[in-house]
Amino acid sequence: MATGKINVSVENIFPLIKKFLYSDHEIFLRELVSNGTDATLKLKHLISIGEAKVEYGNPIIEVKVDKDAKKIHIIDQGLGMTADEVEKYINQVAFSGAEEFLDKYKDSAKDSGIIGHFGLGFYSAFMVAEKVEIITKSYKDEPAAHWTCDGSPEFTLEPADKTSRGTEIILHIAEDSLEFLEDSKISGLLNKYNKFMPIPIKFGTRTETLPKPEDAPEDYVNETVETDNIINNPNPAWTKQPSELSDEDYKNFYRELYPMQFEEPLFNIHLNVDYPFNLTGILYFPKLGTDMQIQKDKIQLYQNQVYVTDNVEGIVPEFLTMLKGVIDSPDIPLNVSRSGLQADGAVKKISNYITRKVADKLKALFNENRADFEAKWNDIKIVLEYGMLSEDKFYEKAGAFVLYPTVDDKYFTLEELKENLKENQTDKDGKLVVLYAGNKDAQHSYIEAAKEKGYEVLLLDSPIISHLIQKIENDNSDLTFVRVDSDHVDNLIKKEENAISKLSDDEKATLKTSLEAYIPKAYSVQLEAMDSQAAPFIITQPEFMRRMKEMSQTGGGGMFGMGNMPEMYNLVVNTNSDLASSILNTEDKTHQEHLVKQALDLAKLSQNLLKGEALTAFVKRSFEMIK
C-alpha cells in the first residue's frame, strides 16, 4: 500500500473547495457523471482507431445511493485507470490549476463552469463528501487500484480486487449534505443535468408490465419484470440530422423538454453548423400573442449534451430569448462570467448565426405556406417586431416575411403595402400615408370613416408598435404611419380639394371663442369645413404627441418625461354642420353651453373617454331631454 501527499503547495485545498463552490454544491453529480461519460466515450474512440483491443459492449453509468451507509456510488464501464494513472491524474494534474483557481476565485467562485475548467471536476466530490474512494480497473491488462482520501492532502493507494473494466467512485456523504442521500434529490439532479447525456445512466430499477399474449385466457395476469431505470435519452433530437426527424419527432422532443407545457409549439428551427464554430440545437416558437412579459430563460444551454444553464443571455440574441428549446455548443466558454461571455468573439458569432438562421427559416416558412404563416402571425409577431427593433441583421432580412395585417384580416408585406396603397393613399406631397388602428373596437367609428373613403386600415396592436413604425419611417422617407383617430378622415390623407365653409372668417372666430368658453383646456379646438353629414364634433389625438408618449412609456424613444404628460386631444368641429350653426346663432348663453357640453360628451362617448361622474351626469341630462 502506498501513501502520499497530493502534490499541491496550498496545504489544504478541500475546505476552500467546499467554501468557494458551496453555492453550486449540487453540481458534484454533474461533474462525476460527466467524467464517467468522458471515460466511456474515450474508450469507444480508442477501440474505433484500433488502439484498445477490447469489446466495447453496451456500457452504462450507474448511480447508486446507500442511505444506511451514507454512501453514493458512481460506476462507469469506461477506460478505467492504472495505479500510475491514478497517481498522475488524481494527485498531480488535477491540482496544477489549483493555485490559479484560488487566486482568481477567492471572492467570487460562483460560476459552475470553474471546476471543470481547472481540472477540478473530480474534486467537486469533496463539496458533499468527507471521504472519497476510487476503485478502478484499466482496459489495459494491469491490476485494479484503490485510492482513498479523507479531504486532507494525505491519500492511500493500494491494489484492488475489481475484475471488471471501469471506475467506481464512492462518496461518504458528510453530515451537512445528507439531503443527497434522498432518491428524489438525486433523481431531480440527474434529470436536470444529465437528461440527454450520450451514455445511458441507470438509477435504480423499475417494474415493467409485459404485454398480454394473444392467446391468453381471460383471467390472465400480466407478467412484470424488473428492468434498469435509465433516466436519460442518449440520442436527443438535436443530435440527429433534420432529414431524420418528422414533425411528430420535433413535437415529442418539445414535450420531453417541457413536460408541463400543454400547448403545442407553432414551429421549430433546427440549428446545425460545424464551421466556423460547432453548434447544434432546436428552437421552438411557442404561442406568444402580444404579451411582452413572457417567461424568459426557457432555452436550455448544453455543452456536449451536458446541461449548463437556462440563462442564455448574450449567446442567443435578446429577442429570441422568448423562444424555447435547446442549444448545444462545445465552443461556448463556460468558465467565464456573463459579461466576459458577451465580449467573447466566438459567442458574438454564434449569436449572429442564430439570428441569420432564424430569419432564413421564417422566410422559408412564409414562402412554403403563406396561409399557414398568416394564421400564426398574431402568435409570433411580438418576437419578430422586437427583433426588427433590436437586431439590425434581423431587420435587414425582415422585409421578406414580416406582415402588416388590416382590420379585415388581409396581410401585406411592406412592399405589398406600398404597391397596394399608393394609388389611393398618397397625399398631395407624394407621401404614402399608411393608416392604422391600435384597437378595432375603441376606434371603430374612425375605421369605418376611413373605409368609406376606400382606405385600407392596418391593425397594429403590439405594445412596441410606436417604436417600430418610427424606425420604418426613418428608413422610408416617402412613407408615414398615421393612426385613424389622430385627425378627421379628410385630414388624415391631405388631398388637394378643400370643402367650402358655410361660415365666414368672422363667424368662425366668434364660434371658436364661444366654444373655448365651455371646452376644457385638455382639448385644442380646430374648425374644419367638412361634408354637412359628417359628425359635428370629433375628438382626435395628435399622432406625434401620442406616439412619443407611448414610446416613452414602453422604454426608450420619445422625449424625456413624456410618459407622464397628461393626454392631449384635438376637438375637430365641422363648421358645415347644423349644430355648429345652432351654437353660433343662439342668443341664450345657458342653451349654448348646454349644446356644447352635450356635443362634447357625445364625441367623448364615441372615443370611450366619457367615464365616472361625467358619464353619470351625461346620462341624467340626456334622460331629461327626452321627457
ROROLUM-491525 format. One line per 8 residues: their letters; for each residue z negated, x negated, y negated of C-alpha. Coordinates in steps of 0.5 Angstrom, whole numbers, always signed. Layout:
BEGIN
a> Z,X,Y  ...
! end
This chain:
BEGIN
matgkinv> +0,+0,+0  +2,-3,-7  -2,-1,-13  +0,-3,-20  +0,-1,-27  +6,+3,-31  +10,-2,-35  +8,+0,-42
svenifpl> +5,-3,-47  +1,+3,-50  -5,+3,-46  -5,+11,-44  +1,+15,-46  -1,+21,-42  -6,+24,-47  +0,+23,-52
ikkflysd> +5,+27,-48  +0,+32,-47  -2,+33,-54  +5,+32,-57  +9,+36,-53  +4,+41,-52  +8,+47,-56  +13,+46,-50
heiflrel> +9,+45,-44  +13,+50,-40  +19,+46,-40  +16,+41,-35  +19,+46,-30  +26,+46,-33  +26,+38,-33  +23,+37,-26
vsngtdat> +28,+43,-23  +34,+39,-27  +32,+32,-24  +33,+35,-17  +40,+38,-19  +42,+32,-22  +40,+28,-16  +44,+33,-12
lklkhlis> +50,+33,-16  +50,+25,-16  +50,+25,-8  +55,+30,-8  +59,+25,-12  +58,+19,-8  +60,+23,-2  +66,+25,-5
igeakvey> +68,+18,-7  +66,+15,+0  +60,+11,-2  +55,+15,+1  +56,+16,+9  +52,+23,+10  +53,+30,+11  +52,+34,+4
gnpiievk> +51,+41,+8  +48,+46,+3  +43,+43,-1  +38,+48,-5  +32,+46,-9  +26,+50,-7  +20,+51,-12  +13,+53,-8
vdkdakki> +6,+55,-11  +0,+54,-7  -5,+58,-11  -11,+56,-7  -10,+48,-7  -8,+49,-14  -1,+46,-13  +6,+47,-15
hiidqglg> +12,+43,-10  +19,+42,-13  +23,+40,-7  +30,+38,-7  +35,+35,-2  +39,+30,-6  +40,+23,-7  +32,+21,-6
mtadevek> +29,+14,-8  +27,+8,-4  +21,+5,-6  +24,+0,-10  +28,+5,-14  +21,+9,-15  +18,+2,-18  +24,+2,-22
yinqvafs> +26,+9,-25  +19,+12,-25  +15,+6,-27  +19,+2,-32  +26,+5,-34  +22,+12,-36  +18,+8,-41  +23,+4,-44
gaeefldk> +23,+9,-49  +16,+11,-50  +14,+7,-56  +20,+9,-60  +18,+16,-58  +11,+15,-60  +13,+12,-67  +19,+17,-68
ykdsakds> +15,+24,-66  +8,+22,-67  +7,+28,-72  +13,+33,-70  +14,+32,-63  +16,+40,-62  +23,+39,-60  +24,+41,-53
giighfgl> +30,+36,-52  +26,+30,-54  +23,+29,-47  +30,+28,-43  +33,+24,-49  +27,+19,-48  +28,+19,-40  +21,+22,-40
gfysafmv> +23,+28,-36  +19,+27,-30  +13,+25,-34  +13,+32,-37  +9,+34,-31  +3,+31,-34  +3,+36,-39  +0,+41,-34
aekveiit> -2,+36,-28  -8,+32,-27  -5,+28,-22  +3,+28,-19  +5,+26,-13  +13,+24,-11  +15,+24,-3  +22,+21,-3
ksykdepa> +27,+19,+2  +33,+16,+0  +40,+18,+3  +40,+10,+5  +37,+8,+11  +31,+6,+9  +23,+8,+10  +21,+14,+5
ahwtcdgs> +16,+12,+0  +10,+16,-3  +8,+15,-10  +1,+18,-14  -1,+17,-21  -7,+21,-24  -5,+21,-31  -7,+14,-33
peftlepa> -3,+8,-32  -5,+6,-25  -1,+8,-19  +0,+7,-12  +6,+7,-8  +6,+7,+0  +11,+8,+6  +11,+16,+8
dktsrgte> +13,+19,+14  +18,+24,+11  +24,+24,+15  +29,+29,+11  +33,+26,+5  +31,+28,-2  +25,+28,-6  +19,+33,-6
iilhiaed> +14,+33,-13  +7,+35,-12  +4,+37,-18  -4,+38,-18  -5,+43,-24  -10,+41,-29  -16,+46,-31  -13,+48,-37
slefleds> -6,+50,-34  -8,+55,-28  -3,+60,-31  +2,+56,-28  +0,+58,-21  +2,+65,-22  +8,+67,-18  +10,+72,-24
kisgllnk> +9,+66,-29  +14,+61,-25  +19,+67,-23  +19,+68,-31  +21,+61,-33  +26,+60,-27  +29,+66,-30  +29,+63,-37
ynkfmpip> +31,+56,-36  +35,+56,-29  +38,+62,-28  +45,+59,-28  +44,+52,-25  +49,+50,-21  +45,+49,-14  +41,+55,-11
ikfgtrte> +34,+55,-13  +29,+58,-8  +23,+61,-10  +19,+65,-4  +23,+70,+0  +25,+77,+0  +26,+82,+5  +33,+85,+6
tlpkpeda> +35,+91,+10  +40,+90,+15  +46,+96,+14  +46,+101,+20  +50,+100,+26  +56,+105,+26  +54,+108,+33  +46,+108,+31
pedyvnet> +42,+114,+33  +39,+119,+28  +32,+116,+29  +35,+109,+28  +30,+105,+23  +34,+100,+19  +32,+93,+21  +29,+88,+16
vetdniin> +30,+80,+15  +26,+75,+11  +31,+71,+7  +31,+66,+2  +30,+69,-5  +35,+65,-9  +33,+66,-16  +40,+63,-20
npnpawtk> +47,+65,-20  +50,+58,-19  +57,+60,-21  +56,+64,-27  +63,+67,-30  +63,+62,-36  +64,+56,-31  +71,+60,-28
qpselsde> +78,+60,-31  +79,+66,-35  +85,+68,-30  +80,+68,-24  +76,+74,-28  +77,+81,-28  +75,+86,-34  +70,+88,-29
dyknfyre> +67,+81,-28  +66,+80,-35  +62,+87,-36  +58,+85,-30  +56,+78,-33  +54,+81,-39  +49,+86,-35  +47,+79,-32
lypmqfee> +45,+76,-39  +42,+83,-42  +40,+87,-36  +36,+91,-41  +43,+93,-45  +46,+99,-44  +52,+100,-48  +58,+96,-45
plfnihln> +61,+91,-50  +67,+92,-53  +71,+86,-51  +70,+79,-50  +73,+72,-52  +73,+66,-46  +72,+59,-49  +75,+54,-45
vdypfnlt> +76,+47,-48  +76,+40,-46  +78,+36,-52  +76,+33,-57  +70,+36,-54  +67,+39,-48  +65,+47,-49  +66,+53,-45
gilyfpkl> +63,+60,-46  +64,+67,-46  +62,+71,-53  +62,+79,-53  +63,+84,-59  +57,+89,-58  +58,+95,-62  +55,+94,-69
gtdmqiqk> +57,+99,-74  +55,+98,-81  +48,+95,-80  +47,+88,-82  +40,+87,-80  +43,+86,-73  +38,+82,-68  +41,+75,-68
dkiqlyqn> +39,+70,-63  +43,+73,-58  +48,+68,-56  +45,+63,-51  +46,+56,-51  +46,+52,-45  +48,+44,-43  +51,+44,-36
qvyvtdnv> +48,+50,-34  +41,+49,-36  +38,+54,-41  +37,+50,-48  +35,+56,-53  +38,+62,-56  +38,+59,-63  +45,+57,-64
egivpefl> +45,+57,-72  +49,+51,-74  +53,+51,-67  +56,+58,-68  +59,+60,-75  +54,+65,-78  +58,+71,-78  +59,+70,-70
tmlkgvid> +51,+70,-69  +52,+78,-69  +55,+77,-62  +52,+76,-55  +54,+71,-50  +53,+64,-47  +56,+57,-50  +55,+51,-45
spdiplnv> +57,+44,-48  +54,+37,-46  +56,+35,-53  +51,+38,-57  +46,+33,-58  +39,+37,-56  +34,+32,-59  +36,+32,-66
srsglqad> +33,+37,-71  +36,+43,-73  +38,+40,-80  +41,+34,-76  +45,+39,-72  +48,+42,-78  +50,+35,-80  +53,+33,-74
gavkkisn> +60,+31,-73  +61,+34,-66  +57,+40,-68  +62,+42,-74  +68,+41,-70  +65,+46,-65  +63,+51,-70  +71,+50,-73
yitrkvad> +74,+51,-66  +70,+57,-64  +72,+60,-71  +79,+59,-69  +79,+61,-62  +75,+68,-64  +81,+69,-70  +86,+68,-65
klkalfne> +83,+72,-60  +83,+78,-65  +90,+77,-67  +92,+78,-59  +88,+84,-58  +91,+87,-64  +98,+85,-62  +97,+87,-55
nradfeak> +94,+94,-56  +93,+96,-63  +91,+103,-62  +85,+101,-58  +83,+96,-63  +84,+101,-69  +79,+105,-64  +74,+100,-64
wndikivl> +75,+98,-71  +69,+101,-74  +64,+98,-69  +66,+91,-70  +68,+91,-78  +62,+88,-81  +62,+82,-77  +70,+81,-79
eygmlsed> +68,+82,-86  +62,+78,-86  +67,+72,-83  +72,+73,-88  +67,+72,-94  +63,+66,-91  +68,+62,-87  +75,+60,-91
kfyekaga> +78,+58,-84  +77,+65,-81  +79,+68,-88  +86,+65,-87  +87,+68,-81  +84,+75,-82  +90,+78,-85  +94,+78,-78
fvlyptvd> +88,+83,-76  +83,+86,-81  +84,+93,-82  +83,+98,-88  +82,+105,-86  +84,+111,-90  +79,+117,-91  +85,+120,-86
dkyftlee> +84,+115,-80  +90,+111,-82  +89,+104,-81  +93,+99,-85  +93,+91,-85  +93,+88,-92  +101,+87,-92  +102,+94,-90
lkenlken> +98,+97,-95  +102,+93,-100  +108,+96,-97  +106,+103,-97  +102,+104,-103  +107,+100,-108  +112,+106,-110  +106,+111,-112
qtdkdgkl> +100,+107,-114  +103,+101,-118  +100,+102,-125  +104,+101,-132  +103,+94,-132  +106,+93,-125  +99,+92,-122  +98,+96,-115
vvlyagnk> +92,+100,-115  +88,+101,-108  +83,+107,-109  +78,+107,-104  +71,+111,-103  +65,+109,-100  +62,+116,-97  +67,+121,-95
daqhsyie> +62,+127,-97  +59,+125,-103  +66,+123,-106  +69,+129,-103  +72,+132,-110  +74,+126,-112  +78,+124,-106  +81,+131,-106
aakekgye> +84,+130,-113  +87,+123,-111  +90,+126,-105  +93,+132,-109  +97,+126,-113  +99,+124,-107  +95,+117,-107  +92,+114,-101
vllldspi> +85,+113,-101  +81,+108,-96  +74,+109,-93  +71,+102,-95  +63,+103,-93  +60,+97,-91  +54,+94,-95  +58,+88,-97
ishliqki> +65,+91,-99  +64,+90,-106  +64,+82,-105  +70,+83,-100  +74,+86,-105  +72,+82,-110  +75,+76,-106  +81,+79,-104
endnsdlt> +83,+81,-112  +81,+74,-113  +87,+72,-108  +92,+77,-110  +93,+77,-118  +97,+83,-117  +92,+88,-113  +86,+91,-116
fvrvdsdh> +81,+96,-112  +78,+102,-115  +73,+107,-113  +76,+114,-113  +69,+116,-117  +70,+111,-122  +74,+115,-127  +78,+121,-128
vdnlikke> +84,+121,-123  +89,+121,-129  +86,+114,-131  +85,+111,-124  +92,+109,-124  +95,+109,-131  +102,+111,-131  +106,+112,-138
enaiskls> +105,+119,-139  +99,+122,-143  +98,+129,-144  +98,+132,-151  +91,+134,-153  +90,+141,-156  +85,+139,-160  +86,+135,-167
ddekatlk> +82,+128,-168  +77,+131,-173  +76,+137,-168  +75,+131,-162  +70,+128,-167  +66,+134,-168  +66,+136,-161  +63,+129,-159
tsleayip> +58,+129,-164  +56,+136,-161  +56,+133,-154  +52,+127,-155  +46,+131,-158  +45,+134,-152  +47,+129,-147  +42,+124,-144
kaysvqle> +43,+116,-146  +45,+114,-139  +52,+118,-140  +57,+115,-144  +62,+121,-147  +69,+120,-146  +74,+125,-149  +81,+126,-145
amdsqaap> +87,+130,-145  +88,+133,-138  +91,+139,-135  +87,+145,-137  +86,+147,-130  +82,+140,-129  +75,+140,-129  +72,+141,-136
fiitqpef> +66,+136,-134  +67,+130,-129  +62,+124,-128  +65,+117,-126  +61,+111,-125  +65,+105,-128  +68,+100,-123  +66,+94,-126
mrrmkems> +59,+95,-127  +57,+99,-121  +61,+93,-117  +57,+88,-120  +50,+92,-119  +52,+93,-111  +54,+85,-111  +47,+83,-114
qtggggmf> +43,+88,-109  +47,+85,-103  +46,+78,-105  +50,+73,-109  +55,+75,-113  +54,+80,-119  +50,+78,-126  +43,+75,-126
gmgnmpem> +38,+81,-125  +44,+87,-125  +41,+90,-119  +35,+92,-123  +39,+95,-128  +39,+103,-129  +45,+107,-127  +50,+108,-132
ynlvvntn> +55,+113,-132  +61,+116,-136  +62,+123,-137  +69,+125,-138  +70,+131,-142  +77,+135,-141  +79,+137,-149  +84,+142,-146
sdlassil> +79,+146,-142  +77,+153,-144  +70,+150,-144  +71,+144,-149  +74,+149,-154  +68,+154,-153  +63,+148,-154  +67,+146,-160
ntedkthq> +67,+153,-163  +60,+156,-162  +56,+157,-168  +50,+159,-164  +46,+152,-163  +42,+154,-157  +48,+157,-154  +52,+151,-155
ehlvkqal> +46,+147,-152  +46,+152,-146  +53,+151,-145  +53,+143,-145  +47,+143,-140  +50,+148,-135  +56,+144,-135  +53,+137,-134
dlaklsqn> +49,+140,-129  +55,+142,-125  +58,+136,-126  +52,+132,-123  +51,+137,-117  +58,+135,-115  +56,+128,-115  +50,+129,-112
llkgealt> +46,+127,-118  +42,+133,-119  +35,+133,-116  +28,+135,-116  +26,+138,-122  +32,+138,-126  +35,+142,-120  +30,+147,-119
afvkrsfe> +31,+148,-127  +38,+149,-126  +38,+154,-120  +33,+158,-124  +37,+158,-130  +44,+160,-126  +40,+166,-123  +38,+168,-130
mik> +45,+168,-132  +48,+173,-126  +42,+178,-127
! end
